[in-house]
């Protein structure tokens, strides 16, 4: 049986930043999930309830006041 990769959630409203961060994390053997803003981040967490390894949030996400409010 193959070991499951650690999962990380990357939240950033900048598509290029999301992609760059995601690709680098994949190269370091993470399974990467992304969200464009705080609302999508919270939806992903609520729906999937996976065991996320780290999560990284942009400090100024859209649709919620900021990444700190999202508390990803």
KEFI-565820 format. One record per residue: residue number from 1; x, y, z of N, C-alpha, C in turn. Coordinates in nm, 4 decimals. Layout:
<pts>
+-----+----------+----------+----------+----------+----------+----------+----------+----------+----------+
: seq :     n.px :     n.py :     n.pz :    ca.px :    ca.py :    ca.pz :     c.px :     c.py :     c.pz :
+-----+----------+----------+----------+----------+----------+----------+----------+----------+----------+
: NUM :        X :        Y :        Z :        X :        Y :        Z :        X :        Y :        Z :
...
+-----+----------+----------+----------+----------+----------+----------+----------+----------+----------+
</pts>
This chain:
<pts>
+-----+----------+----------+----------+----------+----------+----------+----------+----------+----------+
: seq :     n.px :     n.py :     n.pz :    ca.px :    ca.py :    ca.pz :     c.px :     c.py :     c.pz :
+-----+----------+----------+----------+----------+----------+----------+----------+----------+----------+
:   1 :   0.0839 :  -0.1168 :   0.0000 :   0.0000 :   0.0000 :   0.0000 :   0.0897 :   0.1249 :   0.0000 :
:   2 :   0.0536 :   0.2227 :  -0.0812 :   0.1306 :   0.3456 :  -0.0930 :   0.0904 :   0.4440 :   0.0159 :
:   3 :   0.1898 :   0.5081 :   0.0757 :   0.1612 :   0.6084 :   0.1791 :   0.0942 :   0.7295 :   0.1165 :
:   4 :   0.0008 :   0.7859 :   0.1874 :  -0.0700 :   0.9051 :   0.1400 :   0.0171 :   1.0282 :   0.1602 :
:   5 :   0.0170 :   1.1148 :   0.0599 :   0.0939 :   1.2387 :   0.0695 :   0.0288 :   1.3332 :   0.1700 :
:   6 :   0.1089 :   1.4138 :   0.2402 :   0.0497 :   1.5161 :   0.3261 :  -0.0270 :   1.6158 :   0.2383 :
:   7 :  -0.1383 :   1.6650 :   0.2892 :  -0.2250 :   1.7546 :   0.2124 :  -0.2088 :   1.8974 :   0.2613 :
:   8 :  -0.2061 :   1.9897 :   0.1658 :  -0.1928 :   2.1309 :   0.1997 :  -0.2960 :   2.2109 :   0.1206 :
:   9 :  -0.3513 :   2.3109 :   0.1841 :  -0.4484 :   2.4002 :   0.1211 :  -0.3827 :   2.5363 :   0.1026 :
:  10 :  -0.3755 :   2.5819 :  -0.0230 :  -0.3157 :   2.7113 :  -0.0564 :  -0.4287 :   2.8065 :  -0.0941 :
:  11 :  -0.4369 :   2.9191 :  -0.0255 :  -0.5426 :   3.0173 :  -0.0506 :  -0.4784 :   3.1485 :  -0.0928 :
:  12 :  -0.5082 :   3.1905 :  -0.2155 :  -0.4552 :   3.3168 :  -0.2658 :  -0.5419 :   3.3600 :  -0.3821 :
:  13 :  -0.5775 :   3.4886 :  -0.3878 :  -0.6609 :   3.5362 :  -0.4980 :  -0.5800 :   3.5613 :  -0.6243 :
:  14 :  -0.4486 :   3.5539 :  -0.6149 :  -0.3622 :   3.5709 :  -0.7313 :  -0.3336 :   3.4333 :  -0.7916 :
:  15 :  -0.3854 :   3.4102 :  -0.9133 :  -0.3731 :   3.2794 :  -0.9790 :  -0.2272 :   3.2359 :  -0.9927 :
:  16 :  -0.1405 :   3.3263 :  -1.0333 :   0.0008 :   3.2929 :  -1.0532 :   0.0655 :   3.2527 :  -0.9205 :
:  17 :   0.0367 :   3.3265 :  -0.8149 :   0.0922 :   3.2922 :  -0.6831 :   0.0439 :   3.1545 :  -0.6388 :
:  18 :  -0.0874 :   3.1273 :  -0.6567 :  -0.1422 :   2.9956 :  -0.6216 :  -0.0692 :   2.8853 :  -0.6959 :
:  19 :  -0.0489 :   2.9059 :  -0.8264 :   0.0170 :   2.8043 :  -0.9081 :   0.1627 :   2.7844 :  -0.8667 :
:  20 :   0.2354 :   2.8935 :  -0.8464 :   0.3760 :   2.8823 :  -0.8062 :   0.3918 :   2.8111 :  -0.6720 :
:  21 :   0.3116 :   2.8511 :  -0.5771 :   0.3176 :   2.7875 :  -0.4450 :   0.2795 :   2.6407 :  -0.4575 :
:  22 :   0.1715 :   2.6143 :  -0.5323 :   0.1243 :   2.4768 :  -0.5492 :   0.2266 :   2.3864 :  -0.6152 :
:  23 :   0.2887 :   2.4330 :  -0.7225 :   0.3888 :   2.3529 :  -0.7935 :   0.5074 :   2.3233 :  -0.7019 :
:  24 :   0.5537 :   2.4233 :  -0.6297 :   0.6668 :   2.4015 :  -0.5389 :   0.6334 :   2.3021 :  -0.4288 :
:  25 :   0.5117 :   2.3094 :  -0.3776 :   0.4715 :   2.2131 :  -0.2740 :   0.4583 :   2.0726 :  -0.3316 :
:  26 :   0.4084 :   2.0614 :  -0.4547 :   0.3989 :   1.9296 :  -0.5192 :   0.5388 :   1.8696 :  -0.5390 :
:  27 :   0.6345 :   1.9534 :  -0.5745 :   0.7722 :   1.9058 :  -0.5903 :   0.8292 :   1.8545 :  -0.4575 :
:  28 :   0.7750 :   1.9067 :  -0.3471 :   0.8164 :   1.8608 :  -0.2140 :   0.7241 :   1.7514 :  -0.1604 :
:  29 :   0.6509 :   1.6873 :  -0.2518 :   0.5658 :   1.5717 :  -0.2183 :   0.4464 :   1.6031 :  -0.1291 :
:  30 :   0.3782 :   1.7134 :  -0.1583 :   0.2510 :   1.7440 :  -0.0944 :   0.1396 :   1.7246 :  -0.1959 :
:  31 :   0.0229 :   1.6831 :  -0.1493 :  -0.0976 :   1.6849 :  -0.2313 :  -0.1584 :   1.8238 :  -0.2107 :
:  32 :  -0.1686 :   1.9021 :  -0.3179 :  -0.2048 :   2.0430 :  -0.3066 :  -0.3492 :   2.0668 :  -0.3483 :
:  33 :  -0.4207 :   2.1414 :  -0.2668 :  -0.5555 :   2.1884 :  -0.2965 :  -0.5509 :   2.3402 :  -0.2917 :
:  34 :  -0.6341 :   2.4065 :  -0.3701 :  -0.6295 :   2.5520 :  -0.3744 :  -0.7683 :   2.6120 :  -0.3563 :
:  35 :  -0.7679 :   2.7374 :  -0.3151 :  -0.8902 :   2.8174 :  -0.3041 :  -0.8533 :   2.9606 :  -0.3403 :
:  36 :  -0.9494 :   3.0329 :  -0.3995 :  -0.9199 :   3.1691 :  -0.4447 :  -0.9475 :   3.2748 :  -0.3397 :
:  37 :  -1.0212 :   3.2407 :  -0.2349 :  -1.0527 :   3.3397 :  -0.1322 :  -1.0914 :   3.2698 :  -0.0030 :
:  38 :  -1.1155 :   3.3507 :   0.0989 :  -1.1480 :   3.2965 :   0.2302 :  -1.2755 :   3.2152 :   0.2334 :
:  39 :  -1.3757 :   3.2557 :   0.1562 :  -1.5028 :   3.1824 :   0.1543 :  -1.4819 :   3.0428 :   0.0950 :
:  40 :  -1.4101 :   3.0356 :  -0.0177 :  -1.3836 :   2.9053 :  -0.0789 :  -1.2983 :   2.8187 :   0.0143 :
:  41 :  -1.2050 :   2.8804 :   0.0834 :  -1.1223 :   2.8091 :   0.1805 :  -1.2102 :   2.7441 :   0.2871 :
:  42 :  -1.2986 :   2.8214 :   0.3461 :  -1.3855 :   2.7695 :   0.4516 :  -1.4785 :   2.6617 :   0.3978 :
:  43 :  -1.5293 :   2.6791 :   0.2748 :  -1.6145 :   2.5774 :   0.2126 :  -1.5383 :   2.4470 :   0.1950 :
:  44 :  -1.4155 :   2.4545 :   0.1460 :  -1.3349 :   2.3335 :   0.1261 :  -1.3110 :   2.2626 :   0.2594 :
:  45 :  -1.2825 :   2.3394 :   0.3618 :  -1.2570 :   2.2791 :   0.4930 :  -1.3843 :   2.2148 :   0.5471 :
:  46 :  -1.4975 :   2.2846 :   0.5350 :  -1.6254 :   2.2314 :   0.5843 :  -1.6671 :   2.1046 :   0.5111 :
:  47 :  -1.6547 :   2.1055 :   0.3794 :  -1.7030 :   1.9940 :   0.2982 :  -1.6150 :   1.8703 :   0.3137 :
:  48 :  -1.4854 :   1.8872 :   0.3026 :  -1.3975 :   1.7706 :   0.2986 :  -1.3475 :   1.7265 :   0.4347 :
:  49 :  -1.3328 :   1.8197 :   0.5248 :  -1.2780 :   1.7909 :   0.6579 :  -1.1601 :   1.6943 :   0.6534 :
:  50 :  -1.0667 :   1.7169 :   0.5609 :  -0.9509 :   1.6270 :   0.5566 :  -0.8517 :   1.6627 :   0.6656 :
:  51 :  -0.7554 :   1.5799 :   0.6789 :  -0.6467 :   1.6151 :   0.7695 :  -0.5478 :   1.6965 :   0.6889 :
:  52 :  -0.5617 :   1.8257 :   0.6958 :  -0.4688 :   1.9120 :   0.6248 :  -0.3382 :   1.9130 :   0.7017 :
:  53 :  -0.2306 :   1.9118 :   0.6280 :  -0.1009 :   1.9369 :   0.6893 :  -0.1025 :   2.0878 :   0.7094 :
:  54 :  -0.0085 :   2.1621 :   0.6599 :  -0.0218 :   2.3073 :   0.6752 :  -0.1218 :   2.3651 :   0.5769 :
:  55 :  -0.1715 :   2.4800 :   0.6078 :  -0.2510 :   2.5589 :   0.5143 :  -0.1858 :   2.6953 :   0.5060 :
:  56 :  -0.1888 :   2.7538 :   0.3892 :  -0.1305 :   2.8865 :   0.3740 :  -0.2336 :   2.9797 :   0.3129 :
:  57 :  -0.2532 :   3.0968 :   0.3742 :  -0.3518 :   3.1933 :   0.3272 :  -0.2852 :   3.3258 :   0.2951 :
:  58 :  -0.3304 :   3.3846 :   0.1866 :  -0.2910 :   3.5207 :   0.1528 :  -0.3453 :   3.6107 :   0.2650 :
:  59 :  -0.2684 :   3.7080 :   0.3060 :  -0.3115 :   3.7966 :   0.4152 :  -0.4266 :   3.8875 :   0.3744 :
:  60 :  -0.4515 :   3.9023 :   0.2452 :  -0.5599 :   3.9912 :   0.2016 :  -0.6498 :   3.9212 :   0.0996 :
:  61 :  -0.7179 :   3.8150 :   0.1450 :  -0.8084 :   3.7434 :   0.0562 :  -0.9369 :   3.8216 :   0.0337 :
:  62 :  -1.0040 :   3.7893 :  -0.0751 :  -1.1316 :   3.8541 :  -0.1044 :  -1.2452 :   3.7806 :  -0.0328 :
:  63 :  -1.3605 :   3.8462 :  -0.0243 :  -1.4863 :   3.7916 :   0.0265 :  -1.4866 :   3.7614 :   0.1757 :
:  64 :  -1.3765 :   3.7676 :   0.2426 :  -1.3700 :   3.7738 :   0.3883 :  -1.2709 :   3.8850 :   0.4146 :
:  65 :  -1.2743 :   3.9406 :   0.5304 :  -1.1909 :   4.0582 :   0.5561 :  -1.0443 :   4.0345 :   0.5220 :
:  66 :  -0.9862 :   3.9252 :   0.5667 :  -0.8474 :   3.8941 :   0.5325 :  -0.8151 :   3.7515 :   0.5716 :
:  67 :  -0.6954 :   3.7079 :   0.5374 :  -0.6534 :   3.5720 :   0.5674 :  -0.6512 :   3.5413 :   0.7151 :
:  68 :  -0.6238 :   3.6428 :   0.7974 :  -0.6238 :   3.6208 :   0.9426 :  -0.7640 :   3.5907 :   0.9924 :
:  69 :  -0.8650 :   3.6554 :   0.9349 :  -1.0038 :   3.6290 :   0.9747 :  -1.0451 :   3.4884 :   0.9336 :
:  70 :  -0.9969 :   3.4451 :   0.8177 :  -1.0286 :   3.3113 :   0.7690 :  -0.9725 :   3.2055 :   0.8618 :
:  71 :  -0.8559 :   3.2322 :   0.9194 :  -0.7875 :   3.1415 :   1.0109 :  -0.7646 :   3.0056 :   0.9507 :
:  72 :  -0.7184 :   3.0054 :   0.8260 :  -0.6822 :   2.8779 :   0.7628 :  -0.5562 :   2.8335 :   0.8280 :
+-----+----------+----------+----------+----------+----------+----------+----------+----------+----------+
</pts>
